Structure formats: structure tokens, C-alpha cells
């Protein structure tokens, strides 16, 4: 389906779906490309986003489908990431449209006057906002597609799904969704994770995993020209319990030497005895532009040598890939 030429008659809400489990750094880069299309971008982490295209249409002098195609070309050529782009008159229609596109990617635009007709044959579970339990409840009453849901009175849908949920489902089945796209950026943080193959006691394996996370986080921050003011360490235990603690760095930093020392302090603060770990999460918090961080010359020759080695390692990874140097090689002497 295509859109008309006049801005007031076209669908201007774009919903973008990135591949599942897209690394956070690539997701942020996709958001940056979206910001090049429109100033109104709403991040929907971990892998989706909304864009309001009204101003973009006037600025770029083109139609919505063309903007979706331009986005796909840019994400493919610059990031190696394909996206699924749904465009509609509302968030519900645009998000439903993007979900109808098969992998690896594509663009589907639904015109305002055709939204209800386009939604009608879709299964109720395909309507954005309808969860599995709601779909099962509707199926029990013979409501299997969106057209049937739209034909049922709102009062009946409210009795089936509950007050607010039923009202929203009845409205969205008719293509009614007045919610605006609200500009929202990702939080100023960077996260890396490690999951253990089996329950693991604190020891060499855990310290090695934490060290690997420190290296990953340092690379991520330096690649984004950012520095962290604080670190948060989260521990996941067998049985579903967790522990989390945040500490601030003396100075904002993206250097592995600084991150490693604080990460080890956080691990020591956990006071693990016989806790069986299933995973670690290390997060750099309160990020700032690295250009705002004052670099002071240290009188510690060993530290200065490690910083020089870090720069050399970054150049090697940039040329030969992130796996060219492992954390053990970087920190063998430091740890």
C-alpha cells in the first residue's frame, strides 16, 4: 500500500524493528541514522524505535515510503544491519505493519483511509498491543481476526479483556490510536553481559568473565568517545535472585585499568561465599563525552605504560577485529 502526496493525507508514523539481539552499540547507531531523517525519534529498546515524519516530509521533499527505503539503504550500507519499517497513521498501525514484514527487512506503508481494511484480515494476535493471553481469551469467543474484533461492541470487548485493555483493543482494531511519538533517547549508559554455561562459584572463572566484561565495556565506551562516571555490577544467582551495587569512579574514565579496579572492588563488596552465579552484568553509568574529560599525566609509570598498551591494542583491534587481542593478553601483568 502506498501513501498520497499531501502531508495531511499521508501516514507519518514510522515504526522500525531491528534484528533481535542487536548489540547496543549498533542499536544506538541506528537511532543516530533515524535522527538524520527526523528530529522526533522515540527509542524503544532493545531493538525498535518510533519516528514522526511530518516535518521530515517537508524537509526532505519526498514521501514516507521513500524515507523508509532510504533508511534501509543507510543501515545496510553503513552498519550491515537490515531493518523492517512499518509506516501508518498511528503507532498501532505502523508497529503492526513492521511486524508483518518477513526477515531480513522491508518497508510496508499503510494509508490512513485504508488502515481498518488492511487490519481486518490479520489474526488478532498480530495487532500490536494484543498479548498471548488476550488473544486466547478472544479466540475462546470465536474472535480470530482483527475485523471481527472491530465489529464487536467496545462494551463486549471490555467484558472479555477487562476495562482499559478492552477499550484500547476495540479502538486499535478500528485503527484508532491517538498516542503521539514522544522524543526519547536511550539512557546515558552502556551495558555488557556474560552468562555462564553452568552454575559457577566465585573464583578464577568468575574473575576472568568479569575481566572480559571490563575489556568489552572499555572498547564500547572508547568506540563511542564516551567515559563513565560510575559502574554498576549486577550478579545473577541460581534460583533467580540477584545482587546489584553502583560505585562512582574518582574521575570519568573509559580506560580498562580504571574500570577493572572498580569492577573488582564491586565484586569484593558482594562478599560471595558459596553463591552459585548464572550471569554477570556490568554497566557504565552517567556517561559523558570523552572530550570533556581532562587527561592528567600520571606519575605512575606502570599505569602510563598500560594506557599506551591500551591505545596500541585498540589500533590492532580496529585493523584486525575485536578478537585479535583477548583480555588475558592485555591484563596478564596487570592482574
N, C-alpha and C positions, 0 to 999 in steps of 0.2 A: 504494500500500500504506500502511496506517496502523499505528499502534502501539497497544499496550494501555495500560491505565490505571496499572498498578503500576510504580513506578520500577525495580524489579528485573527486570521483564519487557519493558522497552522499550529501543529503540536510543537511546543517549545521545551518540554521536559525531556531530558536525556538521562537514561539510566545505563551505567557502564558496569559490566561484570568482567573482572579479570580472572585468569585461571586460578583454580583453587590452590591454596598453599603457596601463593606468590610471596617471595621474600619481601619483608617490609621495605627494604631499600628500593626495590623495583616498584612496589606499590606507590611509594612517595614520588617516584619519577613519573609514573602515570598521572598522578594528581597534578604535578607540575605541567605536564602537557595539556591537561584539561584546563588549567588556569590560563594557558595560551589561547584557548578558544573562548572562554567566558570568565568574567570576574566573579560569577556566582557558582561556586563549586562546594558541594557538601560531601565530605568524606564519610563513607560507610564501611569502616574497617571490619574484617581484614582485607576484603578484596573487591569492594564495589564503591560506586560514587554516583551522586546526582549532579546534574548541571542544568541551570536555567539558561536557555538560549535566546531569549527575547532580544537582549542587547547585542548578542553575538551576530544575529541575523543582519541587523542594521550595520554593524561594524564590518563584517566580512562580505556583505553583499551577496549572499548565497542562500541555499535552502538547508533545512535541517538534515536531510539525508546526506547531502554533500559534506556537511560538517562531521557527521558520523564516519563517513568514508575517509575523510582527511585524518581523523583521529586514529583510525585503524592503520593507515599507512604510516603515521608517525610512530605509533607504539611498536609496529613491526620492524620498521627500518632502524629506529634508534635504540630500542630496548630488546628486540627479539621477542616481544610479547604481543599476542593477538588478543583482542577483546571482543565481547558481544555487546552491541549497542542497541538498546531499545529506545524509541522516541514516541512520545504520546502526549495527549493534552493534560495528563495528570501523572502523579508519581505512580499510582497503581497501574495504569495502562502501560507506562514506559517500563516499569520493572517486570510486569508480566510479559511484555514483548521481548525483553532481553533474555528472559528465561526460555523462550520458545526457540531461540537460535541454538542450533547444534554446534558443538566444538568443531574447529578451533575458534571460529569467530564469524561475525557478520553484522549487518545493520538491518533493523526492521523498524519502519516508521508507520504509525497508525494515525490517520487524520481524525480530528475531533468529531466530525459528523459520522464517522464510521466505527467509533470506539465500541459502542454497545453491540453492534452487529458482529464486529471482529471477536469480541469476548464471548459471545453467546455459545459457540460450539465447543469451547475449551472445557476440559474437566474442571470441576470446582476446585480441586487441589492445585490447579495451575494458576488460579487467581492469586496474585500477590497479597499476602496477609492471611490467607487461609492455611491453618496448620493441619497436621495429620488427624488430630482428634476432632477438629471441627469438620473436616472432610468426611470422617467416618460417621459423625452424627447426621450430616446431610444425606449421605448415602443410605443410612437406615430409613430415611423418609422418602427415598426414591429421587432425591435431587442429585443428579450426577454431573450436570454441566452448568456453566455459568448462566446460560439462557433460562434454564428452569429456576435457578436461584433468583434471577432478576424478576421472574414472573410471580414468585411467591410474595405475599404482602410482607412489608417490613415487620409488622407485629408478629407474624408467624415465625419469621427468621429469628426474631428476638427471643421467642419462646424456645426455639430449638438450640440456640447458641448462647443465650444469655443477653442481658440488656444491651450493653455497649458493643460487645463483639457482634451481636446480631445486627444492630443498626449499621455498623461500619460495613459488614459483609453485604447487606442489602444495598447500601449506597454504591459500594465499589463494583458490585455486579452490574450496576447500571452505568458504570464509568464515572461516577461522581466521587471526587476526591479533592477537596479544596486546599489541602495542605500545600504550602509554598516550599520551594527549595531554600533552605537556610544555610548560608555560607558557614562552613565548619572545616577547619583544618585538623590534621592529625595532632594529637598531643605532642608536646616537645619532649619526646623520649625515644629511645632505641632499645630494642629487646632482642636477646638471643637465648636459645633454649637447647637443652640436652635431655634426652630421655634414655634411661638405662634399659638394656635388654632384659635384665633381671633385677630383683631387689638387691640393693648394694649397700653395704655398711660403709660408714665414713672411713676413709683410708686413702691409699695411693690412687685407686681408680677414681674416686670422687675428686681428689685434688687435681688429677690430670684432666678430668672433664671440666672442672672449674677453670683451669688454666686455658683450656681450649676456648671456652666462652669468653675469657678476657681478651684473647687474641682476636676472636671474631668481632667482639664489640669495639675494640680499638680500631680495627680495619674499617668497620662500618662508620664510626664517628669521623675518622680521618678522611674517608672517602666522601663524606658529606660536608667536610670542612666545619665540623662542629666539635664542641667539647662539653663534657658532662660536669655539672656541679655536684652531683650526688650519684650514688649507686644503690640499687635495691636488689637484694638477693632473696629469691623465693625457693624454698625446698619443698618438694612433694614426697610424701611418705606412703608406704603401703597402707591400704585401708582408707585412703582418701584424705587424710589430714595434711596440713601444710604449715609452714613457718615462713615468716617474711620480716625482713628488717631493712631499714634505709639508713645510710650514713652519708654525710657530706664530705667531699674532698676538701683538702686545705685550699687548693686553687683549682679552678676548672681545668680539666685535662682530658686528652684523648690518647695519652701515652700509656702503653701497656704496663710500664713499670709502675705508674701511679695506680692504675686500675687494679693490677694484680695485688698490690699491698692492701688496698682497701677491701677487695673481694675476700682475701684470706682473713682479714680481721672480722668481716661479717660471718664467714664460715665458722671461725673460732667462737664468735658470740653465740652461735646456735647451741654450743655445748652438747654436741651429739654424743650419745653413749652407744646404744645398740639400735638406733633408729635405722630402719630399712628404707633407703631412698629409692624413689622411682624416677625422679627427674629434678633438674636444676633450671632456674630461670634467672638470668642476670639482665638488669635493665639500667641503662644510663638515663638519669633524670635531670630535669631542669636544664635542658641543653641551651648552649649559647653559640653564636658564630665564633669559629676559631680565631677569626681576625680580631675579635675583641679581647682575646686572652693575651696578657702580657707575658712574653717569654723572657724569663730571667736566667742569666748564666749561673749555673750551679758550681759550687766549689768541690762537688763530689765527682772526682774523675771517673769512678766506676759508672755512675749514673749517666754522665755525659757520653761515655763510650756506648752504653746501652741505647741511648737516644740516637746516636749516629748509626748503630747497627739496625735500629728500627727503620730509619729512613732508607737504608740500603735494602732491607728486606721488603719494604713497600715497593721500591723500584723493581725488584726482582719479581714480586707477585704481579705487578702491573704488566710486566712483559711476558711472564710465563704462566700466569694463573695463580689463584689463591692457594692452591695446594702445593705450589713449588717449594714452600718452606712451611714446615709444621711448627706448632708451638714448642715442641720438645727441643728443636734445634735453636729456636730463638732464646729460650729461657734455661737451657741446660745449666749454665753457670749462674744465672740469676737466682734460680730456685734452690 
